[in-house]
Amino acid sequence: MNTILLGNLIKIRWIAIFGQILAIFFVAYVLKIQIPLYETLSIILLSVIINFYSYFEERKNKTISNIKAFLFLLFDTLQLGFLLFLTGGIINPFSILILAPVITSASYLPALMTVILSTISIIIIFLLNFYFIPLDLGQQFYLPDIYSFGLVSSLIITVIFIAIYAYLFASSSRKISNALSVSKLQILNQKKITEVGSLSAATAHELGTPLNTIFLILNDLLKEKKLIEDKNIVKDIILLKSQAERCKEILQRLSKNPLKIKDKFLNKVKLTDLIKINFEKFNKGKSLKIKKTVVVDEPEIIFKDEIMYALGNIIQNAIFHSKSIVTVNIIYDNLSVKIIITDDGNGFSKEIIDKLGEPYISKNTEGMGLGIFISKNLIENMGGKLSFYNSIDENAVVEIIFDNSILNI
């Protein structure tokens, strides 16, 4: 969905309308410069009509499609072009405002639409250099051709530069936003799936007891002499028993659903088990070595999809860059849990080690570098800490620290 809110375009256009009216009346009645007053006011009135139309459109839908947004910005560009034509052309100090719709388009709309709008803006700038109604400034005003050419060139170059500049930076922001949205959606879907699994397991467990009671009663009824003498009643009892058997089979299938593991395993789980699950998921012939530093038996933590997703990204990255083995050291104490993930690869380079966790920072050129960025955000949003460094042997090390309260230990 397009991120442009129609309400924002309406507000910006109202500001432009009032600014244009104020400028026209100031020039005409304070500076006493002759301009085609009625014609300029007519063009501004058209903008007012468009804005009222936009207001009624906003009541139906707050956001707008790319095409509608492009058409609105195209109108604003053409409207300003006609006003400049009536008020001195390219030498009008407000000609720089023709950049505004281009910047908005570059920030939110696809590249093709921005190219089209930029091309139209450049054509308008070029035409305004030759065709315009000159202002009567009351004295001889001469603009050298070389300056006029420079003014047109600078505006055209500025349009192109601003369009590319805004599009590239807005594109980066959109990619980061989309990546975070996808990861949040995946976590939300995983939570819903596991909740459905828990509900299925709970349903199978809770319905098992009353169903067994029904079987006992039906078996007792089939032993009653007075009832079995009536063939119709016996037939109904047998039918009830067959349907109860069918319910029992359905509940057994639900109880065997693998999603039910959250009811036991994923409700309270050991970190070593989560690490093994993620390692097996992404393993490509590498080995896993887990070390635990704990006084008593390893404690269990409350399962959280955020931890599962963050660990998965980090372990996948360690597997990819390791030569043969990934080592995970888990250290428990009375206050916190420390997870140290080390691979036997070439370590983090000096160029990126201080920037790890930022978007588009990666040890390779195959990915976008958003995996670690997302993991860092998930861990820090939970209250944990994530750091990166190289070991004495120049191996890459990722260290995660959680307070025991966060993991419900």
C-alpha positions, 0 to 999 in steps of 0.5 A: 500500500502507498504510504502517502496520506491524502490528508498530507497532500491536502494540507500542503496544497492549502499552504500553497494556495494561501501562499500563492494568494498572499504573494499575488495580492502583495505584488499587485497592491503593495509593490504595485507590479502589474500582473494578470490578476484574474487569470492567476486567481482563476488558476488558484481557484482550480487548485481550491476545487481540486483540494475540496475534491481531495477532501471528499476522497479522503473521507472514503480512504486515507491513503491513495494509490500510486497513480492517484498520487502521481496525478495529484503531483502532476496537477500541482506541477502544471498549476505552478507552471501556469502561474509562473507563465503569467508572472515572469517565467523562470526569473520569478523567484518562486520558480524553485518551488517546482522542485517540491512535487518532484521531491515528494514523488521521489520519496514515495512513488516508483522510479518510473513515475518520478522520471515522468514527473521530472521530465515534465518539470524540465520541459516546463522549465525549458518552455518558461525560459522562452514563453512567459508574460513579462513583469513590468518592474517599472525600470529597464531590467536586462537579464543576460543570455548567459545568466538565463541559460545558467538559471535554466541549466541549474534548475534542470540539474537540480530537478534531476539531482534532487529526484535521484537523491530523494529516491535513493534515500527513500528507497533505502528507508522503504527496504528497511521498513519492509524488512522489519515488517516482514520479520514482524509478520513472520513472528506474528504468524509463528505465534498464531500457528503455535497458539493454534497448536496449543489450542488443538492439544488442549482441546484433545486433552480436555474432551478426552475425559467426557468422551470416555464417560460417554463410552462407559455409559453407552457400554452400560446401556448395551448391557441393559436387557430392557433396552436391548429388547428394543431393536430401534433403541439398540440401533440408536445406541450403536449409532451413537457409539460409532459417532463417539468412536469417530470423535475419538479418532479425530481427537487422536489425530489432533493430539498427534499434530506436531504443532502441539509441541508448544504445549510442553516443549515450546512453553518452557524450553532450554536455550541449548534446545533452541540453538540445536533446532536453529542449527539443524535448520540452517546446517550445511555440513558444519559441526556444532559445539555447545559449552555450558557454564552452570552450577546446577541443571540448565534452567528452562526459559519461557519460549518467545518467538523473538528469541527464536527468530533472532538466534536463527539469524545469528546462527545462520550467519555463523554457519555461512561464514564458518569453515567447519565448526560453530561453537556456542558457549552459554554462561548462566549466573544469578543475574544474567544469561550470556550466549557467545556464538563463535565461528571458525571463519576469518572473523569480522573485518576492521572496516565493518566491525564497528558498524555491525547491526546497522542496515546494509552492513554485511560480511558478504555481497550476497545479502542485504545485511538486514538479518543481523540488523533485525536480530539486534532490534529484536534482542534490544527491544526485549531488553537484551544486549548484542555485541560483536568482536573478534576472538584472540584467534581472530574468529568472529564472535557474537555475544548476547546478554539477557537478564534472568528476568527477561527470560523468566528464569 
